[in-house]
Amino acid sequence: MESHTIQFHQRRPSAPSIADATVAPIVGSRVELQLLTTLRCNLKCTYCSIAEGDVRDSQGDVTYSFDELERFVDTHLKGYDVYVTFYGGEPTLNLDFMTAVMQRFPLFRYQLQTNGTLLDDVPEAILARLSNILVSIDGGERITDGYRGRGIYRQVLKNVDKIRDKLAGTLTARVTWSDAGTTFEELDALAGSFDYVYFQFVAGKAYEPESMAVRREVLRRLIERFFAGDAALYPVIPLMGVVRNKLFPERAKELYAGMTQCRVSTHILNVMPDGKIYPCPDMMHLPEMLQGDLRENWLSRSPLQPHPAMPCESCEAFDFCRRNCMKNLYLAYVKGQEEYRINVTDPICDLIRFIGQEVDRYDLNGWYGALALPAQKELRDAEVYEYVEIMP
């Protein structure tokens, strides 16, 4: 196997902090073990967050052994409900590893996050074991191809159609909402092609005043569409999550210890091909984010924790948002990156507040009461909430 490493990843911190020593590394009963099968990728998407710090392509395939993986699981994950997300790079470039993990750990649940271009090569035995597939797509054809390469949009949708009948779980369109030109119609079309649509506001300079106005209008139309039906849910996960949290605030807290909806403070472990473990897949280039090592068999608490410098508790959205993206909050308020706060974190928080305000314009109790019972159950307890962030 290939073995390429970044030199600053090689040392374990000299000693865990007091917080690490006194608080369990995993909060709650669930663990998301996000295994990066490789850092190689067959695309070069222009906004790729894993390219930060030259992480992308810095390592090849997994270099730790399955015995080392099993020892780590037995030591740190015993008694937890474990679900594995295969991640990358492009995880389907290492299908042998995915197959072997599934065979070694038959009790785990499995998810795949992929760019979708190689989905038609994934064996049926893997597809039959996947609870969810997150397929990265950026909206419509023009925008997706602009970020990912000519013809990618049609290739991905073609592959989705090919595997749909072979998949036991759900298909989720994972949209990084980078372009202000993304329309309601494009997102609505994805809601018809996938079981769910999840959109995430891009962590980049994309929030000029005109862009914010356009995004608000798209959000307004999505929310209007969400409340238009009473038979089936409009399957847009961030809207489902916001409405669920407003109707049933205990659901916003019980699975995440009331800390964050993005899981990096509580129960997600991103394992690099060399075995180093980080809480956030966008921050694996930062040495201070190292929280464990699979090969050395140690694990400490996530360093991405709520901090007094974060203004979340005083925000009107706090009860349903529960802090959202900890990377954005950490860089803006803990590290004090003023430009990042002004251009990224604060505008995204404004959009989330806007979603909450628009949702509050509707009679949530009356709408929920009129929903068909299956739709009520899906809104409250959809399994897909466990596999994705439910905030944008």
HELIX and SHEET records of a PDB file:
HELIX    1   1 GLN A    7  HIS A    9  5                                   3    
HELIX    2   2 ILE A   18  THR A   22  1                                   5    
HELIX    3   3 SER A   49  ASP A   54  5                                   6    
HELIX    4   4 PHE A   66  HIS A   76  1                                  11    
HELIX    5   5 PRO A   91  ASN A   94  5                                   4    
HELIX    6   6 LEU A   95  ARG A  104  1                                  10    
HELIX    7   7 LEU A  119  ASP A  121  5                                   3    
HELIX    8   8 GLU A  124  LEU A  127  1                                   4    
HELIX    9   9 GLU A  141  ARG A  148  1                                   8    
HELIX   10  10 ILE A  152  ILE A  163  1                                  12    
HELIX   11  11 ARG A  164  LYS A  166  5                                   3    
HELIX   12  12 PHE A  184  SER A  193  1                                  10    
HELIX   13  13 PRO A  209  PHE A  226  1                                  18    
HELIX   14  14 ILE A  237  LEU A  247  1                                  11    
HELIX   15  15 ARG A  251  GLU A  254  1                                   4    
HELIX   16  16 PRO A  287  MET A  289  5                                   3    
HELIX   17  17 CYS A  312  SER A  314  5                                   3    
HELIX   18  18 PHE A  318  CYS A  321  1                                   4    
HELIX   19  19 MET A  326  LEU A  329  1                                   4    
HELIX   20  20 TYR A  330  VAL A  334  3                                   5    
HELIX   21  21 GLU A  338  TYR A  340  1                                   3    
HELIX   22  22 ARG A  341  THR A  345  3                                   5    
HELIX   23  23 ASP A  346  VAL A  359  1                                  14    
HELIX   24  24 LEU A  364  ALA A  370  1                                   7    
HELIX   25  25 LEU A  373  ASP A  381  1                                   9    
HELIX   26  26 GLU A  383  GLU A  386  5                                   4    
SHEET    1   A10 TYR A 196  PHE A 201  0                                        
SHEET    2   A10 THR A 170  TRP A 177  1                                        
SHEET    3   A10 LEU A 130  SER A 136  1                                        
SHEET    4   A10 ARG A 109  THR A 114  1                                        
SHEET    5   A10 ASP A  81  TYR A  87  1                                        
SHEET    6   A10 ARG A  30  LEU A  36  1                                        
SHEET    7   A10 ILE A 268  VAL A 271  1                                        
SHEET    8   A10 LYS A 276  TYR A 278 -1                                        
SHEET    9   A10 GLY A 292  ASP A 293 -1                                        
SHEET   10   A10 TRP A 298  LEU A 299 -1                                        
END                                                                             
